[in-house]
């Protein structure tokens, strides 16, 4: 496929969505929303491209004046497939690597996009910053709180851009909703409720089997202490094992918790409590399939998040969303880029709609046509033309919330936290989960 055709096609497909999200002037006519010179070209590498990473690679490849020069994945089948996909879009085949360390030895690119498993997010981001690269890292930005703090410190030390995949920070109607919220549209906002539901199936009882010939499992595990290969681990079920994943609370709850924290105007909690379990199936899944987490904040506000991984019954008509409660009304945000405002008598006073296709149970990209603008924001920030919408110091705070929820769940008690930094107070067992052990030679350092 011709490079220009692929990029025009991407913009045209986005513009046909008929969404109020598309606020870049050129999009309405199908034209490019960036008209840059060759000197504005941004060159990227992508790490981890089986699922979400493949979407990111193809979306970035469709942005004007962006080149995907490098792809890194330890699965040779995934790597070859992604290289072929990018070549079809752009007419140019990227160079492939299995080892991220080898990719980061390349000097001629501007940023690394990370969509590898969660245990890789912060270590790879820190390595990229040390190599002088800007970073786009999918949520969660870290596997544990200590890594999040290290990543924030690294971004400050190396003075580079780090964008977390909190795409709603770029959605125009969501930004407008938060502005109205902070402007008093429903009075003083004191409570928020978020949720995510899905109908995930059992992962069964796995067995230890030989590693497939196409997978370098040592590189796949990277910083995680070595474990045997399992039949029900790769490519997606690692999410449900504590050793590599972080459960539904971080896999999806990070999004709702980011919006709630943003709306409530809070940073770190003073108290966290969580309950739940693996209820639906009896299998190897370790993290909760059903979980509630409640937070109190020092500004006399609170929020709660509910996750149901194995029962897809919608709440408020949507598979995910957030509700803000104020002393003069309520705002309902059912995911995507729409919202409703109700007065104190529950009368609908305003509805902002967005018709962009949206599938909250899509595990790759529920807001596919909207996400491209968050990626564009990262590219424009590298060019020096925009500020990062989801900078890592905000991403860490929103990632820490579900991490604290998981820690509270795992120790089985209420956590008291320092509201200045989120650190757990007077609980040595809980603080043991603040960080993790690393494979020898792989521990991240700032």
N, C-alpha and C positions, 0 to 999 in steps of 0.2 A: 504494500500500500504506500502511496506517495505520502511523504511527511506532511506537506501542507494540507492534503486532503484529510488526513487523520486528525489534525488539529482543528480544522474547520468543522469536521464532523462532530468532534467533542463539544465545541461551543454551540453548534446548531442543536444538538440533542439536548443540551442543558437549557437553551433558550426556549425550546418547545414545551417545557414543563408548565408554562403559564403561571409562574410563581412570583409573588411580590418580593421573594427573597432576592431576585436577580436585579440588584440595584446598580450594578455597573452599567454605565450608559450604553455601551455598545451591544450588550447582550440582547436587548429587545429585538434588534434587527438581525441577530445571528452573527454580528461582527465580533472581532476579538475585543475583550475588555482590557487588553494590554497591547499597546503599540510601541514596542521598544526597539532600540537600536541593537546591533550585534554586540555592542559592549555591555548590554544588559543581560546577556545570556547567563542563565543559571544552570550549573551542571551538578547532578545529584547521583548518589549511590543509594541503593535500596537493600536493606538487610531483612531477610525473612519474607518469602513471597508465595507461600502456599495458599493463603486465603486472603485475609485483610491486606497483606503486603502486596499481593497481586493486584488488588483493586487500587491501592495507592500508586503502584508503579505505573499502571495504565492511565490513571487519572493525571498524575504528574506529567506523564509523557504527552498527554493531550493539551497541556497548557502551553500557550505561546512562548517561544524563546526559552524553553526548558529542555535540557537534554538529560536522559537517563543513560549515564555512561557506564555504570557498574551495577551488577546484581550479585548479591551474596546469599547463598543458601546451602546448607550442608547436605541437602537431598538433591542428587544429581538430576533426577527426573523433574523435580520442581524447578530447578535452575534452568534446565534446557527449555522447559515450557515457557518460562517467563522471558528468557532471551528471545525466543521466537515471537512471543506476543508483542514485545516492545519493537522488534524489527518490523512487524506488520504495521504497527501504528506510525512509526517514524521513518522507516526506510533505512535505519541504521541499527546494527546489532551491538548491544552493550558487551562489555567484557565480563565474564563470569568468574566468581570465586566461591570456594567452599568455606574459607577461613576469613573471618572479618579482619583479623590482624593483617593479612596480606592486602585486603582491599584498602585499609587505612594507610598503607605505605604509598599509595598513589597520591600524587600531589595536585593533580589537575581537576579537582572538583570542589564544589562549594559547600555541600551539605550532605549529611547522612540521614536517611529515613529509616526508622527502626520499627519493624512489625514482627520481630521474632517473639518466641514465648516470653512470658513475663519475667522469668528469672534472668533474662538477657538485657532487659530494657535499660536499667541504670548502668550496669557495667559497660555495655556497648556505647551508651551515650557519653560516659566519662572518657572512654578510650577515644571517641571521635573528637571531643573537645580538646583533648591533649594533642590530637593530630591536627588541630587548627580548623576543624570543620564545624559549621552550624548543624543543629540537630532538630529533626522532627521525630518525636517519640510518641508512639501510641500509648493510650492509657492502658493500665496504670503506669505512671512514669517509673515505678520501682516495685520490687518484690517485697520490700520491707521498709519500715520508716527510716532506718539508718541510711539506706541507699538513697532515699529521697533527699535527705539532708546533704549527703555527699554530692549529689547531682546539682543541687542549688549552689553549693560552695564551688563546684567546678565551673558552673556557668559564670559565676562572679570572677573567679580567678582568671579564666581565659577570655572573658569579655566577648562571648559569642552568643548568637541567637539560639534559644532552645524553646521550641513550641511543643506543647502537649496536645494530643488529639482530643481536646474538649471542643468538638466542632460547634456546639451551640453558642460558644462565645463569639462566633462569627455570623450566626443567623441574625438577619436584620430585625425581624419581628421579636425575637427573644431579647435582643439588646433593647429594643423599644419597650418591651414589657418590664424589664428590670428597671429601666429609667422611670417608668410610670410608678412602679412599685416604690422606688426610692423617693419619688416626688409626692407620695401620700395618696395615691389613687384608692387605696383601701385602708387608709389611716396608718396606725402603727402596726407593722407586721410583726407578729410574735411567734408564729408556728408555721412549719411547712411539712408536708407529707409527700414522699416520693415512693414510686413502686416500679417494679419490672417483673413481667411474667413471661414464661415460655413453656413449651411442652417437650422438653428434652427427654430422650429415651434412655434406658439403662445402658451402662457401659459394660455390664457383665463382670464376670470373674476372669481376669487376665492370667496369662501364664508367662513365665520367662522363656523367651525364644531367641534364636539367633537374630542379630541385627540384619535387616534387609541390605542387600549389596549396594543399593543406591543411596544409603544413608550413612553419613559419618556421625555416629552417635556420640563420639567423644566431643566433636565440635558442637553438636546440638546441645549437649549438656553444659559445655563451656564452664562458667563459674560455679555451677552446682556440683557438690560432691557426687562422685560417681555412684550410680545405681544401675542395676541390671536392666536390659531392655525388656519391655512388657508388650504383650500383644494388643493391649487396649490403651496405649499411651499416645502415639503419634498418628495423626497430626493435630487432633483437637482436644482429646480427653485429658491432656496434661493440665488443662485448666482446673481440674477437680482434684489434683494431688498437691498437697501443701509444698512438697519439695520443689516443684517447678511452677505451680500455678498459685492463684490467689482467690479462687472461687467466684461465684456470681456477684458478690458484693463489689469486687474490683473489676471483674469482666464487664459488668454493665452498670452496677450501682454508682460507680464513679461519676457517670454522666449526670444522674439525677442529683447526687450529692453536691456536685459542682454548681448546678443551677440553684439549689437550695442555699448553699453557703453564700453564693453571689447575691441572691435576693435578700437574705437576712442580714447581709453586711457583716459577716463574722469570719474569723480566721481559725482559731483553735478552740476545741471544746473544754469545758471544765468537768464534764461527767459523761461517761459512755456506758451503755448497757446493751447486751444482745442476747437473743435466745433463738433457738431453732434446732435443726438437725438434718440428718439424711433419713428422710421418712418414706419417700415414695418407693424406692427399690432397695433391695439388699444386694449390693454389689461392691466394687472396689472404690467407688466415688467417696472421697474423704471429706470434702468441704460441704457445708450445708446446702441442701436443695431447697430448703425453706428457712428463711431468716428474717428477723426484724432487728433493727438497730435504732436506738434512741439516743439523742445527743442533747445536752444542755450547754448553753453558751453564756459567757459572763455578761452579756448585754440583756439578760432576762428574756431570751428567746430559746426555742428548741426546735428540733426537727426529728423526723423518723423516716426510715427507709424500709420497705418490705420487698423481699425477693422471693419469687416462687418459680423455681427452675422447671418443675415437672407438673405444673397445672396451668394451662394457658388461659384460664378465665380472666377476662379483662376487668379492670377497675376503672370506674368512671368512663366506660366505653373505650378504653385504650389499653394496650399492652404495657405501656410505660408512661410516666408523666410525673407532674409535680402540682400540688395545690398549695397556695400561700393563703394564710388566714390572718386577717387584720381586724382591728377594732371597729372598722367601718365598712368591711366587705371582704371579698374573696376573689382571688385570681386563679383560674384553672388553666394549666399548661399541659395539654395532652401529648407531649412530645412534638417532634418535628418543628414547625415554625408558625404555629397558630396559638391563640389564647383567647380566653373569655374573662371579662370582669363583671362581677356581681356586687350589688350594693348590700347593705346590712340586712335588708329584707329578702335577700336571695333573688332579686330581680336582675335580669341580664341588662347591663347598661352599655356594654360594648363587646363586639366580637370581631377579632382580627383573624381572617382566614388565609390559608396558603394551600393551594391545590397541588403542590409538588407531590408526586407519588412517594408514599411513605409506608414502610413495612416494619413495625417495631420488633417483629420476631425474626427478621433477617439477621443471621449471625455474622454476616460479612459487612454489610453497610445498609442499615435501615433507612438512612437519609442520604442515599447515594448521590442524588443530584444536587443536594445542598453542600455536601462535604467538600466538593471541589473548590468552593470559595474559601474554606479554611486553609486548604493547601495553597491556594493562590496568595493568601495573606502571608504565609511563610515565605513564599518566593519573593513577594514584594518587600518583605522585611529584609531579606538578604540583599536586595537591590538598594535598600535604604529609603524606600518610598512609603513604607507603612510601619507602624508599631506592631509587634507581636500581640495577637489577641488573647492567647492563652499561654503567657510566659511561665517558665518552669517554677518560679516562686509561688505562683497561684496554683499551678498543677500539683505541686507537692502537697499543699494544704488540702486540696480536694482528694488526693490519693490517700493521704494520712487518715482521713475520716473513716473510710471503709476498712483500712488496715487496723485502726483501733477497734472497730466493730468486730473484726475477726479475732483480735487478741482477747477482747472481752468474752466472746463466745468460747474460745479455746480454754481460757482459765476458769470460766463459769462464774464470774462475779463482776460487779460494777467497778469500773475504772475511774479513779479520780485523776484528773490531768492538770498540768500547769497550763493555764490559758494563754501564756505568752509564747509557748512553743509546742504544745501538745504532748510533752513528755509525761509518762505515767508516774504518778507519785506513790511512794510507800508500798510498792508491790514488785519485789525482786523477780518473782516467777513470771509476771507479765512482761517485765522489761527484758527477760531473756528472749522474748519473741520480737524485740525491737530490731534485732539484726539476725544474721544467719552465719553458719559456717560455710567456707568456700573450699573448692578443690584447690589443692596445693599449687601455687603459682598463678592463680586466677583471681585472687582478691582484688577488688577495685581500690585504687588509691588516688587521692586528689593531690 
